[in-house]
Amino acid sequence: MNPETIERLIAQGQDRYEARLAAGQARLKRGDIAQAIAHLSKATELAPDKTMAWQVLGEAYRRRGQLDQARAAFEQGIEVARGNGDSQAEKVMAVWLKRLRKLPGLPDPQSVFAENRLLALPTETVYGLAAPIDRPDLIARVFELKGRPADHPLIVHVGSIEQARSCVVDWPSAAEALGDKFWPGPLTLVLPKADRISDAITAGQSTVALRMPDHPLALELLKRAEVPMVAPSANPFTHLSPTRAADVAQAFSSDEVAVVDGGPCQVGIESIIVALDSNNNMARVLRPGIISEQAISEALPADWKLADPSGASARAPGQLAAHYRPSSPLRVEVLNQQNALDDRFEALSASVDQTVIQLPAEAELAARDLYALLRTADSENTGELVILLLEDQRCDPAWAGIINRLEKAASTWANP
């Protein structure tokens, strides 16, 4: 049974231990770790004397990099297993607990920065290459390591609304409404900058881009750093964004970057960027993401409007025509009908010069898997990569962020 079916049963009143455990296991198998943790935590509340939920919860926390929480879950699970006489489960969790105790804990960001190293920050979108806003030398190092032009502004990551307010001179009602609705989460707001935000961060612009990431390790690191941090994607400029810690480790030396493994990114594409103009009560989308424009519009105060994005003039991350590119050429083909797509997929599968990448049919899963699938195919392939889409997907607002990334990543784009 898929997790959505189980979750419908839960919503209809069948909120039992067995349902929460099954939903958590299904979500974990799919890679939806945050949702898995929510279900499994509820399962341990409903039946704290059941062994399996503690065991799977520990595994979920481990996969997301929350090692302290994983240790606590396994320790509790071992006690429960002993009480239940479940020696096999006790042994399994004892092995995992022993391994976890050998792993290093979350690094102290201030110590990392004192060593003149950058921090690879796990977020729900992509991994970021982080430096504190009050260290101009490390901010310059971000540009240098990425090979990023100085005229491309950086997004500042904050751990609280108070930190966000300290970075701007104006916090309009629309910022309050959107932050309340979507933070922590994959939304970046562009607002007039405060003096503490340097021109190097904003590429000389009078505005700053702010985001509160939805990842427990990112929020904890921001808390420990005590200042906001710039954190553009932790990859060479214009290349594929990293959605796993290993992607960052392949790109940068540990002498330069301390990588924090927070598990695979759960959103998988960069945040939507929304610029707010309080003089005209106007919001404008500068870059699409997994949050739809309609959702942004509906969350705005009644006296604010969402502007036509075609009128955007501010510089923002991800606006180059060529971006997010694999090393191999990428061809995107759009087809009108599912049977035509199936026939084309079958033909491409027989090709020795082309590798077809099959995206999940659901937009949320396609976004999460996009960069990982491209990166894996790119590492194994010397020919052309091909992604097939349906015209309905290309026109679906839920796919807008994915289509945007593919348009910039593709060497060739073929419409019907």
Backbone hydrogen bonds, N-H to C=O, Kabsch-Sander energy under -0.5 kcal/mol:
donor,donor_aa,acceptor,acceptor_aa,energy
6,I,2,N,-1.6
7,E,3,P,-2.8
8,R,4,E,-1.9
9,L,5,T,-1.7
10,I,6,I,-2.1
11,A,7,E,-2.4
12,Q,8,R,-1.4
13,G,10,I,-1.7
14,Q,9,L,-2.5
15,D,13,G,-1.0
16,R,14,Q,-1.6
20,R,16,R,-2.4
21,L,17,Y,-2.8
22,A,18,E,-2.3
23,A,19,A,-2.6
24,G,20,R,-2.5
25,Q,21,L,-2.6
26,A,22,A,-2.4
27,R,23,A,-2.5
28,L,24,G,-2.4
29,K,25,Q,-2.3
30,R,26,A,-1.7
31,G,27,R,-0.9
31,G,28,L,-0.6
32,D,27,R,-2.6
33,I,31,G,-1.7
36,A,32,D,-2.2
37,I,33,I,-2.7
38,A,34,A,-1.9
39,H,35,Q,-2.2
40,L,36,A,-2.8
41,S,37,I,-2.6
42,K,38,A,-1.7
43,A,39,H,-2.1
44,T,40,L,-2.0
45,E,41,S,-1.2
46,L,42,K,-2.4
47,A,43,A,-2.2
50,K,47,A,-1.9
54,W,50,K,-0.7
54,W,51,T,-0.5
55,Q,51,T,-1.8
56,V,52,M,-2.7
57,L,53,A,-2.5
58,G,54,W,-2.2
59,E,55,Q,-1.7
60,A,56,V,-2.4
61,Y,57,L,-2.6
62,R,58,G,-2.3
63,R,59,E,-2.2
64,R,60,A,-1.2
65,G,62,R,-1.3
66,Q,61,Y,-2.0
67,L,65,G,-1.7
70,A,66,Q,-2.1
71,R,67,L,-2.7
72,A,68,D,-2.2
73,A,69,Q,-2.2
74,F,70,A,-2.5
75,E,71,R,-2.7
76,Q,72,A,-2.3
77,G,73,A,-2.6
78,I,74,F,-2.4
79,E,75,E,-1.7
80,V,76,Q,-2.3
81,A,77,G,-2.8
82,R,78,I,-2.3
83,G,79,E,-2.1
84,N,80,V,-1.9
85,G,81,A,-0.7
85,G,82,R,-0.8
86,D,81,A,-2.7
87,S,85,G,-1.3
90,E,86,D,-1.9
91,K,87,S,-2.2
92,V,88,Q,-2.2
93,M,89,A,-2.4
94,A,90,E,-2.1
95,V,91,K,-2.1
96,W,92,V,-1.9
97,L,93,M,-2.6
98,K,94,A,-2.1
99,R,95,V,-2.1
100,L,96,W,-2.6
101,R,97,L,-2.0
102,K,98,K,-0.6
102,K,99,R,-0.9
103,L,99,R,-0.5
103,L,100,L,-1.3
111,S,108,D,-0.6
112,V,108,D,-2.0
113,F,109,P,-2.7
114,A,110,Q,-1.8
115,E,111,S,-1.1
115,E,112,V,-0.6
116,N,113,F,-1.8
117,R,112,V,-1.9
118,L,256,E,-2.8
119,L,130,A,-2.0
120,A,258,A,-2.9
121,L,119,L,-0.9
121,L,128,G,-3.1
127,Y,242,P,-2.5
128,G,121,L,-2.8
129,L,232,P,-3.6
130,A,119,L,-3.7
130,A,128,G,-0.9
131,A,230,V,-1.7
133,I,228,P,-2.1
135,R,132,P,-1.6
138,L,135,R,-0.6
139,I,135,R,-2.1
140,A,136,P,-2.3
141,R,137,D,-1.3
142,V,138,L,-1.8
143,F,139,I,-1.6
144,E,140,A,-2.1
145,L,141,R,-3.0
146,K,142,V,-2.1
147,G,143,F,-1.5
148,R,143,F,-2.1
152,H,149,P,-1.5
154,L,201,I,-3.1
156,V,209,A,-3.1
157,H,229,M,-4.0
158,V,211,R,-2.7
164,A,160,S,-1.9
165,R,161,I,-2.8
166,S,162,E,-1.6
167,C,163,Q,-0.5
167,C,164,A,-1.5
168,V,165,R,-1.2
169,V,192,P,-1.7
170,D,192,P,-0.7
175,A,172,P,-0.5
176,E,172,P,-1.8
177,A,173,S,-2.5
178,L,174,A,-2.8
179,G,175,A,-2.6
180,D,176,E,-2.2
181,K,177,A,-1.7
182,F,178,L,-2.9
183,W,179,G,-1.9
185,G,212,M,-2.6
187,L,185,G,-2.1
188,T,272,I,-3.0
189,L,210,L,-2.6
190,V,274,V,-2.4
191,L,189,L,-0.5
191,L,208,V,-2.3
193,K,206,S,-2.5
194,A,167,C,-2.5
197,I,194,A,-1.7
198,S,196,R,-0.7
201,I,198,S,-0.5
202,T,198,S,-1.4
203,A,199,D,-0.9
204,G,199,D,-2.2
205,Q,202,T,-1.5
208,V,191,L,-3.1
209,A,154,L,-0.6
210,L,189,L,-2.9
211,R,156,V,-2.1
212,M,187,L,-0.5
215,H,213,P,-1.0
219,L,215,H,-2.4
220,E,216,P,-1.9
221,L,217,L,-2.6
222,L,218,A,-2.3
223,K,219,L,-1.8
224,R,220,E,-2.3
225,A,221,L,-2.3
226,E,222,L,-1.3
229,M,157,H,-2.2
230,V,131,A,-2.4
231,A,155,I,-1.9
234,A,127,Y,-2.6
235,N,233,S,-2.1
237,F,146,K,-3.3
239,H,236,P,-2.1
240,L,325,R,-0.9
247,D,244,R,-0.9
248,V,244,R,-1.1
249,A,245,A,-2.2
250,Q,246,A,-1.7
251,A,247,D,-0.8
251,A,248,V,-0.8
252,F,248,V,-2.1
256,E,253,S,-1.4
257,V,253,S,-2.4
258,A,118,L,-2.9
259,V,257,V,-0.7
260,V,120,A,-1.6
260,V,258,A,-0.5
261,D,259,V,-0.6
262,G,260,V,-0.9
265,C,243,T,-2.3
267,V,124,E,-3.8
268,G,124,E,-1.3
268,G,125,T,-0.6
272,I,186,P,-2.0
273,I,287,R,-2.3
274,V,188,T,-3.1
274,V,272,I,-0.5
275,A,284,R,-3.0
276,L,190,V,-2.5
277,D,282,M,-3.0
278,S,276,L,-0.6
280,N,277,D,-0.6
281,N,277,D,-0.6
282,M,277,D,-2.3
283,A,305,K,-2.9
284,R,275,A,-2.4
286,L,273,I,-2.8
286,L,284,R,-0.6
287,R,273,I,-1.2
289,G,291,I,-0.7
296,I,292,S,-1.8
297,S,293,E,-2.8
298,E,294,Q,-2.6
299,A,295,A,-1.2
300,L,296,I,-0.9
300,L,297,S,-0.7
304,W,301,P,-2.0
305,K,281,N,-1.9
307,A,283,A,-3.8
307,A,305,K,-0.6
311,G,308,D,-1.9
312,A,309,P,-1.8
319,Q,316,A,-0.9
323,H,321,A,-0.6
323,H,408,K,-1.6
325,R,238,T,-2.9
331,R,385,L,-3.2
332,V,412,T,-2.6
333,E,331,R,-0.5
333,E,387,I,-2.5
334,V,414,A,-3.0
335,L,389,L,-2.9
341,L,337,Q,-1.9
342,D,338,Q,-2.6
343,D,339,N,-2.2
344,R,340,A,-2.2
345,F,341,L,-2.7
346,E,342,D,-2.2
347,A,343,D,-2.1
348,L,344,R,-2.5
349,S,345,F,-2.1
350,A,346,E,-0.7
350,A,347,A,-0.8
351,S,348,L,-1.7
355,T,384,E,-2.8
356,V,354,Q,-0.5
357,I,386,V,-3.4
358,Q,356,V,-0.5
359,L,357,I,-0.7
366,A,362,E,-2.6
367,A,363,A,-2.6
368,R,364,E,-1.8
369,D,365,L,-2.1
370,L,366,A,-1.5
371,Y,367,A,-0.5
373,L,369,D,-2.8
374,L,370,L,-2.3
375,R,371,Y,-2.7
376,T,372,A,-2.5
377,A,373,L,-2.4
378,D,374,L,-2.5
379,S,375,R,-2.0
380,E,376,T,-1.1
381,N,377,A,-0.8
384,E,353,D,-2.3
385,L,329,P,-3.0
386,V,355,T,-2.6
387,I,331,R,-2.4
388,L,357,I,-0.6
389,L,333,E,-2.8
391,E,335,L,-2.4
394,R,390,L,-2.0
395,C,391,E,-1.6
396,D,392,D,-0.6
396,D,393,Q,-0.9
399,W,396,D,-2.0
400,A,397,P,-1.3
401,G,289,G,-0.7
403,I,399,W,-3.0
404,N,400,A,-2.3
405,R,401,G,-1.8
406,L,402,I,-2.5
407,E,403,I,-2.6
408,K,404,N,-1.3
409,A,405,R,-2.0
410,A,406,L,-2.2
411,S,330,L,-2.6
412,T,330,L,-2.0
414,A,332,V,-3.2
415,N,413,W,-0.6
